[in-house]
Amino acid sequence: MDLGSHTEALRDMSPVGTSSFPVPGLQLISVAASSGPFPEPQEQCSADAAPEYVPSAHQFGLTQNSHLILPFNQSAVRKKILGHLTSLCGLGQVPQPLSISMWTGAHHLKGIHRLSVQLSIRTFASSGLIYYTAHQNQADYAVLQLHGGRLHFMFDLGKGKTQVSHPALLSDGKWHMVKTDYVKRKGFITVDGQESPIVTVVGDATTLDVEGLFYLGGLPSQYRARNIGNITHSISACIGDMRVNSKQLDKDNVVSAFAVNRCFSVAQEGTFFDGSGYVALVKEGYKVRSELNITLEFRTSSQNGVLLGISTAKVDAIGLELMDGKILFHVNNGAGRITASYEPKTATALCDGKWHTLQANKSKHRITLIVDGNAVGAGNPHTQSTSVDTNNPIYVGGYPGTYG
């Protein structure tokens, strides 16, 4: 099932010491319906509503290196782009991140006494990079980051870092208008009309010398920002129209675009699967062994679908799936598969488009499945077999090779 995040994107997880992990909210939808000469069922799953999108807004954070690179002195810079870049870089048509080396001799905006950046943003994320611009040697730069749900504006005129933060909490899933200003050796942030404290530039420099490139939403994987701390990953957020010094940037004229999508009109926490893909977590391989606890929330309009699976080249495996409106929790410790099955009162109770909670527990040879507070278990005749020796990634929303 294809991964398309509303506001939060699933990122790669590192192996942990315990086999206990939560999976962020899943949203599964049906992609096919029977049209044969059969009578209409008395009970039906909820209908899939076509998603609506926000015009001129883009979703970042689908990978750690989601980004757009925009020229922001376009009249001077556009001539520097290689002739074939424009045809390659139409948004949504870039097959892979374009190398920074393809940018030949970018114009430098020397002697900037004022840098005013305004954009709209919607996010549930607590951290991420919103924008960045710098000199080629990175001595001068300006960056806006989200840390702890709050904005931090940092800039350097080559004489030392200056930083200011804003007290407003942005990670509430609502649209906010954000503006950062560097002017006359002063810097401040404005959020929804409320200004932060004003800070004075460190050192005696008076101008900001940066390249005519704006990194929006994140940085390419091959670019290393040296002076801006640890928050260099793409922010999981929708970013709307953007203006630099009162001039709107043209997001259709990009130098590089990677892992950027449209924004849904209604923001929701969770990850959306449309029935044609999956996401792999802990790519190094997740080892279940004797103890496992899985908790997740899901909502769907389909009676069938994969929720989660962990396996190995042998028979050991863990699986969670919807089948004919029931939730099945499969465990194979190597001696044979056992299944805990939860069957709701009606076949459409779980495909009603509403959120449902699920907890799946494995303790040696015992398994328990809890759906919306209702617990079921399964007996295991193979009491001597207690460990699931998996070494594959955690697959969420589907499995590789099952979608043709």
Residue pairs with C-beta under 8 A, 6 or more apart in sequence:
1 28
1 273
1 274
1 275
1 276
1 277
1 278
1 305
1 306
1 397
1 398
2 273
2 274
2 275
2 276
2 277
3 9
3 10
3 62
3 271
3 272
3 273
3 277
3 278
3 279
3 397
4 261
4 271
4 272
4 273
4 274
5 59
5 61
5 62
5 236
5 261
5 270
5 271
5 272
6 27
6 264
6 266
6 267
6 268
6 269
6 270
6 271
6 272
7 59
7 122
7 123
7 124
7 125
7 173
7 236
7 237
7 238
7 267
7 268
7 269
8 24
8 61
8 124
8 125
8 236
8 269
8 270
8 271
9 61
9 62
9 63
9 236
9 271
10 24
10 271
10 279
10 281
10 396
11 63
11 64
12 281
12 282
12 283
13 21
13 281
13 282
13 394
14 282
14 284
15 282
15 284
15 285
15 286
15 287
18 291
19 286
19 287
19 288
19 289
19 290
19 291
19 292
19 293
20 291
20 292
20 293
20 294
21 293
21 294
21 394
22 294
22 295
22 296
23 294
23 295
23 296
23 308
23 396
24 269
24 270
24 271
24 296
25 268
25 269
25 270
25 271
25 296
25 297
25 298
25 299
25 355
26 270
26 271
26 273
26 296
26 297
26 298
26 299
26 300
26 307
26 396
26 397
27 268
27 270
27 271
27 272
27 273
27 298
27 299
27 300
28 273
28 275
28 298
28 299
28 300
28 301
28 302
28 305
28 307
28 322
28 397
29 48
29 272
29 273
29 274
29 275
29 300
29 301
29 302
30 45
30 48
30 275
30 300
30 301
30 302
30 303
30 351
31 274
31 275
31 276
32 275
43 346
43 347
43 348
44 348
45 300
45 301
45 302
45 303
45 348
45 351
45 352
45 353
46 301
46 351
46 352
46 353
47 301
48 301
51 264
51 265
52 264
52 265
52 266
53 262
53 263
53 264
53 265
54 238
54 240
54 262
54 263
54 264
54 265
56 240
56 241
56 251
57 120
57 122
57 238
57 239
57 240
57 241
57 262
57 263
58 68
58 91
58 217
58 238
58 239
58 251
58 260
58 261
58 262
58 263
59 237
59 238
59 260
59 261
59 262
59 263
59 264
60 66
60 67
60 128
60 216
60 217
60 218
60 234
60 235
60 236
60 237
60 238
60 239
60 259
60 260
61 125
61 128
61 217
61 218
61 234
61 235
61 236
61 237
62 234
62 259
62 260
62 261
63 234
63 258
63 259
64 218
64 221
64 233
64 234
65 97
65 218
65 219
65 220
65 221
65 233
65 234
65 258
65 259
66 217
66 218
66 234
66 258
66 259
66 260
67 97
67 215
67 216
67 217
67 218
67 219
67 220
67 234
67 256
67 257
67 258
67 259
67 260
68 91
68 215
68 216
68 217
68 251
68 254
68 256
68 257
68 260
69 98
69 213
69 214
69 215
69 216
69 220
69 254
69 255
69 256
69 257
70 213
70 214
70 216
70 242
70 249
70 250
70 251
70 253
70 254
70 255
71 77
71 78
71 81
71 106
71 212
71 213
71 214
71 253
71 255
72 133
72 212
72 213
72 214
72 244
72 247
72 249
73 107
73 109
73 212
74 249
74 250
74 253
76 107
76 212
77 106
77 107
77 212
77 213
78 253
80 103
80 104
80 105
80 106
80 107
81 103
81 255
82 102
82 104
85 98
85 102
85 255
86 253
88 94
88 98
89 98
89 253
89 254
89 255
89 256
89 257
90 252
91 251
91 252
91 254
91 257
91 260
92 257
92 260
94 254
94 256
94 257
94 258
96 258
97 220
97 221
97 222
97 256
97 258
98 220
98 255
98 256
98 258
99 220
99 222
100 220
100 222
100 223
100 256
102 255
103 213
103 255
106 136
106 211
106 212
106 213
107 211
107 212
108 135
108 136
108 209
108 210
108 211
108 212
109 208
109 209
109 210
109 211
109 212
110 207
110 209
111 207
111 209
112 182
112 207
112 208
112 209
112 210
113 183
113 184
113 206
113 207
113 208
114 181
114 182
114 183
114 184
114 245
115 142
115 155
115 180
115 181
115 182
115 183
115 208
115 210
115 244
115 245
116 179
116 180
116 181
116 182
116 183
116 243
116 244
116 245
116 246
117 131
117 142
117 144
117 179
117 180
117 181
117 242
117 243
117 244
118 177
118 178
118 179
118 242
118 243
119 130
119 131
119 177
119 178
119 179
119 239
119 240
119 241
119 242
119 243
120 175
120 176
120 177
120 178
120 239
120 240
120 241
121 130
121 170
121 175
121 176
121 178
121 237
121 238
121 239
121 240
122 173
122 174
122 175
122 176
122 237
122 238
122 240
122 263
122 267
123 146
123 170
123 171
123 173
123 235
123 236
123 237
123 238
124 171
124 172
124 173
124 236
124 267
124 269
125 146
125 171
125 235
125 236
125 237
126 146
126 147
126 148
126 149
126 171
127 145
127 146
127 147
127 148
127 231
127 233
127 235
128 145
128 146
128 218
128 231
128 233
128 234
128 235
128 236
128 237
129 143
129 144
129 145
129 146
129 215
129 217
129 218
129 219
129 228
129 231
129 232
129 233
129 234
129 235
130 144
130 145
130 146
130 151
130 178
130 216
130 217
130 235
130 237
130 239
131 143
131 144
131 214
131 215
131 216
131 217
131 242
132 141
132 142
132 143
132 144
132 214
132 215
132 219
132 225
132 228
133 141
133 142
133 143
133 210
133 211
133 213
133 214
133 215
134 140
134 141
134 142
134 143
134 210
134 211
134 225
135 141
135 158
135 209
135 210
135 211
136 211
138 225
138 226
138 227
139 156
139 158
139 209
140 156
140 157
140 158
140 208
140 209
140 210
141 154
141 155
141 156
141 210
141 225
141 227
141 228
142 153
142 154
142 155
142 156
142 180
142 182
142 208
142 210
143 153
143 154
143 155
143 225
143 228
144 151
144 152
144 153
144 154
144 178
144 180
145 151
145 152
145 154
145 228
145 229
145 231
146 152
146 170
146 171
146 231
146 235
146 237
147 231
149 169
149 170
149 171
150 165
150 166
150 167
150 168
150 169
150 170
151 165
151 166
151 168
151 170
151 178
151 189
151 191
152 163
152 164
152 165
153 163
153 164
153 165
153 166
153 180
153 187
153 188
153 189
153 196
154 161
154 162
154 163
154 228
155 161
155 162
155 182
155 187
155 201
155 208
156 162
156 202
156 227
157 201
157 203
157 205
157 206
157 207
157 208
157 209
158 203
158 205
158 209
159 201
159 202
159 203
159 204
159 205
160 202
160 203
161 202
161 227
162 187
162 199
162 200
162 201
162 202
163 199
164 187
164 188
164 189
164 196
164 197
164 198
164 199
165 189
165 196
166 189
166 190
166 191
166 194
166 196
167 196
168 176
168 191
168 192
168 194
170 176
170 178
170 191
173 267
173 268
173 269
174 267
175 240
176 191
176 192
177 191
177 192
177 193
178 189
178 190
178 191
179 189
179 190
179 191
180 187
180 188
180 189
180 190
181 187
181 188
181 189
181 190
182 201
182 208
185 200
185 201
185 206
186 198
186 199
186 200
186 201
187 198
187 199
187 200
187 201
188 195
188 196
188 197
188 198
188 199
189 195
189 196
190 196
213 255
214 244
214 249
215 223
216 239
216 242
216 249
217 234
217 235
217 237
217 239
217 260
218 232
218 233
218 234
218 235
219 225
219 232
219 234
220 256
220 258
225 232
234 259
238 263
238 267
241 248
242 248
242 249
242 251
243 249
270 297
270 299
271 279
271 396
271 397
273 305
273 397
273 398
275 302
275 305
276 403
277 397
277 398
277 403
278 306
278 395
278 396
278 397
278 398
278 399
278 400
279 395
279 396
279 397
280 393
280 394
280 395
280 396
280 400
281 393
281 394
281 395
281 396
282 393
282 394
283 393
284 393
285 390
285 391
285 392
285 393
286 310
286 390
286 391
286 392
286 393
286 394
287 389
287 390
287 391
288 310
288 316
288 318
288 362
288 387
288 388
288 389
288 390
289 387
289 388
289 389
290 362
290 363
290 364
290 386
290 387
290 388
291 362
291 363
291 364
292 318
292 360
292 361
292 362
292 388
293 359
293 360
293 361
293 362
294 308
294 320
294 358
294 359
294 360
294 361
295 357
295 358
295 359
296 307
296 308
296 357
296 358
297 355
297 356
297 357
297 358
298 307
298 355
298 356
298 358
299 353
299 354
299 355
299 356
300 322
300 350
300 351
300 353
301 351
301 353
302 322
302 351
303 322
303 323
303 324
303 325
303 347
303 348
303 350
303 351
304 321
304 322
304 323
304 324
305 321
305 322
305 397
306 319
306 320
306 321
306 322
306 395
306 397
306 398
306 399
306 402
307 320
307 321
307 322
307 327
307 358
307 396
307 397
308 318
308 319
308 320
308 394
308 395
308 396
309 317
309 318
309 319
309 320
309 321
309 394
309 395
309 399
310 317
310 318
310 319
310 388
310 390
310 392
310 393
310 394
310 395
311 317
311 318
311 319
311 390
311 392
312 389
312 390
312 391
312 392
313 391
313 392
314 334
314 389
315 332
315 334
315 337
316 332
316 333
316 334
316 387
316 388
316 389
316 390
317 330
317 331
317 332
317 337
317 388
317 390
318 330
318 331
318 332
318 362
318 388
318 390
319 328
319 329
319 330
319 331
320 327
320 328
320 329
320 330
320 358
320 360
321 327
321 328
321 330
322 328
322 350
322 351
324 347
325 343
325 344
325 346
325 347
325 348
325 349
325 350
325 351
326 341
326 342
326 343
326 344
327 341
327 342
327 350
327 358
327 369
327 371
328 339
328 340
328 341
328 342
329 339
329 340
329 341
329 342
329 360
329 367
329 369
329 378
330 337
330 338
330 339
331 337
331 338
331 339
331 362
331 367
331 388
332 338
332 388
333 365
333 380
333 382
333 385
333 386
333 387
333 388
334 385
334 387
334 388
334 389
335 382
335 384
335 385
336 381
336 382
338 367
338 378
338 379
338 380
338 382
339 378
340 360
340 367
340 368
340 369
340 376
340 377
340 378
341 369
341 376
341 378
342 369
342 371
342 374
342 376
344 350
344 371
350 356
350 371
356 371
356 372
357 370
357 371
357 372
357 373
358 369
358 370
358 371
359 369
359 370
360 367
360 368
360 369
360 370
361 367
361 368
361 369
361 370
362 388
364 386
364 387
365 380
365 382
365 383
365 384
365 385
365 386
366 377
366 380
367 377
367 378
367 380
368 375
368 376
368 377
369 375
369 376
369 377
369 378
370 376
